[in-house]
């Protein structure tokens, strides 16, 4: 199963791969903002809303990262008429 995923990743079109990489960078930026908010809550002991916002942003970053993976593979499959 993992070999299938790695092979499908290696065979992606360059345009789709570039979009996926930019999406990962965007997702990573959101993840870093959430980590900063969670560290702020940890060390400054701010109110609970900072913690909730940090957790929600972390979930959003994970959702975006996984969405870019799935959508990239599906769009490449549609483009190559595999799906």
MIDOSE-1310 file (N, C-alpha, C; in nm, 2 decimals, decimal comma, always signed):
residues 83
xxxx	+0,08/-0,12/+0,00/+0,00/+0,00/+0,00/+0,09/+0,13/+0,00; +0,19/+0,12/+0,08/+0,28/+0,24/+0,09/+0,36/+0,25/-0,04; +0,40/+0,14/-0,10/+0,47/+0,15/-0,23/+0,38/+0,21/-0,34; +0,25/+0,17/-0,34/+0,16/+0,23/-0,43/+0,15/+0,38/-0,42
xxxx	+0,14/+0,43/-0,29/+0,13/+0,57/-0,27/+0,26/+0,64/-0,31; +0,38/+0,58/-0,28/+0,50/+0,64/-0,32/+0,52/+0,65/-0,47; +0,48/+0,54/-0,54/+0,48/+0,54/-0,69/+0,39/+0,64/-0,75; +0,27/+0,65/-0,69/+0,18/+0,75/-0,75/+0,23/+0,90/-0,72
xxxx	+0,30/+0,92/-0,61/+0,36/+1,05/-0,58/+0,47/+1,08/-0,68; +0,55/+0,98/-0,71/+0,66/+1,00/-0,81/+0,62/+1,03/-0,95; +0,50/+0,98/-0,99/+0,45/+0,99/-1,12/+0,36/+1,11/-1,14; +0,35/+1,20/-1,04/+0,26/+1,32/-1,06/+0,31/+1,41/-1,16
xxxx	+0,22/+1,49/-1,22/+0,26/+1,59/-1,32/+0,33/+1,70/-1,24; +0,42/+1,77/-1,31/+0,50/+1,88/-1,25/+0,41/+1,99/-1,20; +0,31/+2,03/-1,27/+0,22/+2,14/-1,23/+0,15/+2,10/-1,10; +0,10/+1,98/-1,10/+0,02/+1,94/-0,98/+0,12/+1,93/-0,86
xxxx	+0,24/+1,88/-0,89/+0,34/+1,87/-0,78/+0,38/+2,00/-0,72; +0,39/+2,10/-0,81/+0,42/+2,24/-0,76/+0,31/+2,29/-0,68; +0,18/+2,27/-0,72/+0,07/+2,32/-0,64/+0,06/+2,25/-0,51; +0,09/+2,12/-0,51/+0,10/+2,05/-0,38/+0,20/+2,10/-0,29
xxxx	+0,32/+2,13/-0,34/+0,43/+2,18/-0,26/+0,40/+2,32/-0,20; +0,33/+2,40/-0,28/+0,29/+2,53/-0,23/+0,18/+2,51/-0,12; +0,10/+2,42/-0,14/-0,01/+2,39/-0,04/+0,05/+2,34/+0,09; +0,16/+2,25/+0,08/+0,23/+2,21/+0,20/+0,29/+2,32/+0,27
xxxx	+0,35/+2,41/+0,20/+0,41/+2,53/+0,26/+0,31/+2,62/+0,33; +0,19/+2,63/+0,27/+0,08/+2,71/+0,33/+0,04/+2,64/+0,46; +0,02/+2,51/+0,45/-0,02/+2,43/+0,56/+0,08/+2,43/+0,68; +0,21/+2,43/+0,64/+0,32/+2,44/+0,74/+0,32/+2,57/+0,81
xxxx	+0,29/+2,68/+0,73/+0,28/+2,81/+0,79/+0,17/+2,82/+0,89; +0,05/+2,77/+0,86/-0,06/+2,77/+0,96/-0,02/+2,69/+1,08; +0,05/+2,57/+1,06/+0,09/+2,49/+1,17/+0,19/+2,56/+1,26; +0,28/+2,64/+1,21/+0,37/+2,71/+1,29/+0,30/+2,82/+1,37
xxxx	+0,20/+2,89/+1,31/+0,12/+2,99/+1,38/+0,05/+2,92/+1,50; +0,00/+2,80/+1,48/-0,07/+2,74/+1,58/+0,02/+2,69/+1,69; +0,14/+2,65/+1,66/+0,24/+2,61/+1,76/+0,28/+2,74/+1,84; +0,30/+2,85/+1,77/+0,33/+2,97/+1,85/+0,22/+3,01/+1,95
xxxx	+0,10/+3,00/+1,90/-0,01/+3,03/+1,99/-0,02/+2,93/+2,11; +0,01/+2,80/+2,09/+0,01/+2,70/+2,19/+0,13/+2,72/+2,29; +0,24/+2,76/+2,24/+0,35/+2,80/+2,32/+0,33/+2,92/+2,41; +0,26/+3,02/+2,35/+0,22/+3,14/+2,42/+0,13/+3,10/+2,54
xxxx	+0,03/+3,01/+2,51/-0,06/+2,96/+2,62/+0,02/+2,89/+2,72; +0,12/+2,81/+2,68/+0,20/+2,73/+2,78/+0,28/+2,81/+2,87; +0,36/+2,91/+2,81/+0,45/+2,99/+2,89/+0,40/+3,11/+2,96; +0,30/+3,18/+2,89/+0,24/+3,30/+2,95/+0,12/+3,27/+3,03
xxxx	+0,06/+3,15/+3,01/-0,06/+3,11/+3,08/-0,17/+3,21/+3,05; -0,19/+3,23/+2,92/-0,30/+3,32/+2,88/-0,43/+3,25/+2,90; -0,54/+3,32/+2,85/-0,67/+3,26/+2,87/-0,69/+3,14/+2,78; -0,80/+3,07/+2,80/-0,83/+2,94/+2,74/-0,86/+2,96/+2,59
xxxx	-0,90/+3,08/+2,54/-0,93/+3,11/+2,40/-0,80/+3,09/+2,31; -0,69/+3,13/+2,37/-0,57/+3,12/+2,29/-0,54/+2,97/+2,27; -0,56/+2,89/+2,37/-0,54/+2,74/+2,35/-0,64/+2,69/+2,25; -0,77/+2,72/+2,26/-0,87/+2,67/+2,16/-0,83/+2,72/+2,02
xxxx	-0,79/+2,84/+2,00/-0,76/+2,89/+1,87/-0,63/+2,81/+1,81; -0,54/+2,79/+1,90/-0,42/+2,71/+1,86/-0,45/+2,57/+1,82; -0,54/+2,50/+1,89/-0,58/+2,37/+1,86/-0,66/+2,37/+1,72; -0,75/+2,46/+1,71/-0,83/+2,47/+1,58/-0,74/+2,50/+1,46
xxxx	-0,64/+2,59/+1,48/-0,55/+2,61/+1,37/-0,46/+2,49/+1,33; -0,42/+2,41/+1,44/-0,35/+2,29/+1,41/-0,43/+2,19/+1,33; -0,56/+2,18/+1,37/-0,65/+2,09/+1,30/-0,67/+2,13/+1,16; -0,68/+2,26/+1,14/-0,70/+2,32/+1,01/-0,57/+2,29/+0,92
xxxx	-0,46/+2,31/+0,98/-0,33/+2,28/+0,90/-0,32/+2,14/+0,86; -0,36/+2,04/+0,95/-0,36/+1,90/+0,91/-0,46/+1,87/+0,80; -0,58/+1,93/+0,81/-0,68/+1,91/+0,72/-0,64/+1,96/+0,58; -0,57/+2,08/+0,57/-0,53/+2,13/+0,45/-0,42/+2,05/+0,39
xxxx	-0,32/+2,00/+0,47/-0,22/+1,92/+0,42/-0,27/+1,79/+0,36; -0,36/+1,72/+0,43/-0,42/+1,60/+0,37/-0,50/+1,63/+0,25; -0,57/+1,74/+0,25/-0,66/+1,77/+0,14/-0,57/+1,79/+0,01; -0,46/+1,86/+0,03/-0,37/+1,88/-0,09/-0,31/+1,75/-0,14
xxxx	-0,28/+1,65/-0,05/-0,24/+1,52/-0,10/-0,35/+1,45/-0,18; -0,46/+1,44/-0,12/-0,57/+1,37/-0,18/-0,62/+1,43/-0,31; -0,63/+1,56/-0,31/-0,68/+1,63/-0,43/-0,57/+1,63/-0,54; -0,45/+1,64/-0,51/-0,34/+1,62/-0,61/-0,34/+1,49/-0,68
xxxx	-0,36/+1,38/-0,60/-0,36/+1,25/-0,66/-0,48/+1,23/-0,74; -0,60/+1,28/-0,69/-0,72/+1,26/-0,77/-0,72/+1,34/-0,90; -0,67/+1,47/-0,89/-0,67/+1,55/-1,01/-0,57/+1,49/-1,12; -0,46/+1,43/-1,07/-0,36/+1,37/-1,16/-0,43/+1,24/-1,22
xxxx	-0,50/+1,17/-1,14/-0,57/+1,05/-1,19/-0,67/+1,09/-1,30; -0,75/+1,19/-1,28/-0,85/+1,24/-1,37/-0,78/+1,29/-1,50; -0,67/+1,36/-1,48/-0,59/+1,41/-1,60/-0,54/+1,30/-1,68; -0,49/+1,19/-1,62/-0,44/+1,08/-1,69/-0,54/+0,97/-1,73
xxx	-0,67/+1,00/-1,70/-0,78/+0,91/-1,72/-0,77/+0,78/-1,65; -0,71/+0,78/-1,53/-0,70/+0,66/-1,45/-0,83/+0,64/-1,37; -0,89/+0,74/-1,34/-1,01/+0,74/-1,25/-1,14/+0,75/-1,34
